[in-house]
Amino acid sequence: LKFNENDQPITMIGTIQDITERKVAEIELIKAKEKAEESEQLFKSTINSFNEFIHVIDKEHKIVLANDECIKQTQQLNFDTNIIGKYIFKVYPFLNSTILEQYNTVFSSGNELITYEKNIFNEEDFYTETKKTPILNTGKVVRVITTIKNITEQTKAEQELIIAKEKAEESDRLKSA
């Protein structure tokens, strides 16, 4: 700035730079971030609406996402519920090498795997249907989402029906003999 004898500015020397493109890019970045956060929130809300145990693991077998039911059941097993970012086999030490092989198969094949298990907790039979579904990015499996459904009541009802049927057939055989 140059000033006159009355100390009033009379001349200014400087440079001007057009930052329109940078500001537009910043605004677009903010909007994209908001949209991603909204999408993530919608996804979390969606998986939390399921009453099934759901978690997602990455290729290193670390848990990257878990729904509320997963956290609840993890707590019921008296395990640490701070599971995000942790190796699944450290979080659930009872998982065996077969489970590791199943995950590796899904990662390598890209195919969903459904298994049925019988577990014993607190001296009670507990039956589950487990789905390991690949999550693809540009054609490659990057994560696996695991859904564990408690089918104990259904399985016990089926077993009771089989026993009742066998008893009825035995009764028919005895009557006709």
C-alpha positions in Angstrom: 0.0 0.0 0.0 1.1 3.6 -0.7 -0.2 6.4 1.3 -0.5 10.1 0.6 0.6 13.0 2.9 -2.7 12.6 4.9 -2.0 8.9 5.6 -4.8 7.8 3.2 -4.1 4.7 1.0 -3.8 5.7 -2.6 -2.2 2.7 -4.3 -2.3 -1.0 -3.7 -0.1 -3.6 -5.4 -0.9 -7.3 -5.1 -1.8 -10.5 -7.0 -5.1 -12.1 -7.5 -5.6 -15.8 -7.9 -8.8 -17.5 -9.0 -9.6 -20.2 -6.5 -13.0 -21.1 -7.9 -12.0 -24.5 -9.0 -10.4 -25.3 -5.6 -13.6 -24.1 -3.7 -15.8 -26.1 -6.0 -13.7 -29.2 -5.4 -13.8 -28.6 -1.6 -17.6 -28.4 -1.8 -17.9 -31.5 -3.9 -15.6 -33.3 -1.4 -17.7 -32.3 1.5 -20.9 -33.4 -0.3 -19.3 -36.8 -1.2 -18.2 -37.3 2.4 -21.7 -36.5 3.7 -23.2 -38.9 1.2 -20.7 -41.7 2.2 -21.5 -41.1 5.9 -25.2 -41.2 5.1 -24.8 -44.4 3.1 -22.7 -46.0 5.9 -25.3 -45.0 8.4 -28.1 -46.5 6.3 -26.1 -49.8 5.9 -25.5 -50.0 9.7 -29.1 -49.3 10.4 -30.1 -52.0 7.9 -27.9 -54.7 9.4 -28.9 -53.7 12.9 -32.5 -54.4 12.0 -31.8 -58.1 11.7 -32.1 -60.3 14.7 -29.3 -62.4 13.4 -25.7 -62.4 14.4 -23.8 -60.5 11.6 -20.2 -59.5 11.1 -17.9 -58.7 8.3 -14.3 -59.7 8.0 -11.5 -58.6 5.7 -8.8 -60.8 4.0 -6.7 -60.7 7.2 -9.7 -62.2 9.0 -10.2 -59.0 11.0 -13.7 -57.9 11.9 -14.5 -54.6 10.2 -18.2 -54.4 11.0 -20.6 -56.1 13.4 -24.3 -55.5 14.1 -25.9 -55.0 17.4 -27.0 -58.6 17.7 -23.4 -59.8 17.2 -22.2 -57.5 20.0 -25.0 -58.6 22.2 -24.3 -62.3 21.7 -20.5 -61.7 22.1 -21.2 -60.1 25.5 -23.5 -63.1 26.4 -20.5 -65.3 25.8 -18.5 -63.1 28.2 -16.1 -62.0 25.5 -14.8 -58.5 24.9 -17.3 -56.6 22.8 -14.6 -54.2 21.4 -14.2 -56.4 18.4 -13.8 -54.1 15.4 -10.3 -54.4 13.9 -9.5 -57.6 15.8 -8.6 -61.0 14.4 -11.8 -63.1 14.5 -10.0 -66.1 16.0 -8.8 -64.1 18.9 -12.3 -62.6 19.5 -13.9 -66.1 19.3 -11.2 -68.5 20.5 -13.5 -71.5 20.2 -13.5 -71.2 16.4 -11.5 -74.1 14.9 -9.4 -74.6 11.8 -12.4 -75.7 9.8 -13.9 -72.2 10.1 -10.6 -70.7 8.9 -10.7 -73.1 5.9 -14.3 -72.1 5.2 -13.4 -68.4 5.1 -10.4 -69.0 2.9 -12.6 -71.0 0.5 -15.1 -68.1 0.2 -12.2 -65.6 -0.3 -10.6 -67.8 -3.0 -13.8 -69.1 -4.8 -16.1 -66.1 -4.5 -18.9 -68.5 -3.7 -21.3 -68.3 -0.7 -20.9 -71.1 1.8 -23.8 -72.3 4.1 -23.1 -74.6 7.0 -25.1 -76.1 9.8 -23.6 -76.5 13.2 -24.5 -78.0 16.6 -22.7 -76.3 19.5 -23.1 -76.9 23.2 -23.2 -73.8 25.5 -24.0 -74.2 29.2 -24.7 -77.9 28.6 -27.5 -77.1 26.1 -27.6 -77.9 22.4 -27.5 -74.8 20.2 -28.1 -75.2 16.4 -27.1 -72.6 13.9 -27.2 -71.9 10.2 -24.2 -69.9 9.1 -23.9 -68.1 5.8 -20.5 -66.8 4.6 -21.2 -64.5 1.7 -18.4 -62.8 -0.4 -18.4 -59.1 -0.8 -16.9 -58.2 -4.2 -15.0 -55.1 -5.4 -14.1 -55.0 -9.1 -14.7 -58.8 -9.3 -12.4 -59.7 -6.3 -13.6 -60.8 -2.9 -12.5 -58.2 -0.4 -14.6 -59.1 2.5 -16.9 -61.8 3.8 -20.2 -61.1 5.6 -21.2 -63.8 8.0 -24.8 -64.3 9.1 -25.5 -66.7 11.9 -29.1 -67.7 12.4 -30.2 -69.5 15.5 -32.2 -72.5 14.3 -32.4 -74.3 17.7 -36.1 -74.2 18.1 -36.7 -75.3 14.5 -34.2 -78.2 14.7 -35.7 -79.4 18.0 -39.2 -79.3 16.5 -38.0 -81.3 13.5 -36.3 -83.8 15.8 -39.5 -84.2 17.9 -41.5 -84.7 14.7 -39.1 -87.5 13.6 -39.4 -89.2 17.0 -43.2 -88.9 16.9 -43.3 -90.3 13.4 -41.1 -93.2 14.4 -43.3 -94.0 17.4 -46.4 -93.8 15.2 -44.9 -96.2 12.7 -43.8 -98.6 15.5 -47.3 -98.5 16.9 -48.8 -99.3 13.5 -46.3 -102.2 13.1 -47.3 -103.6 16.5 -51.0 -103.3 15.7 -50.7 -105.1 12.4 -48.5 -107.9 13.8 
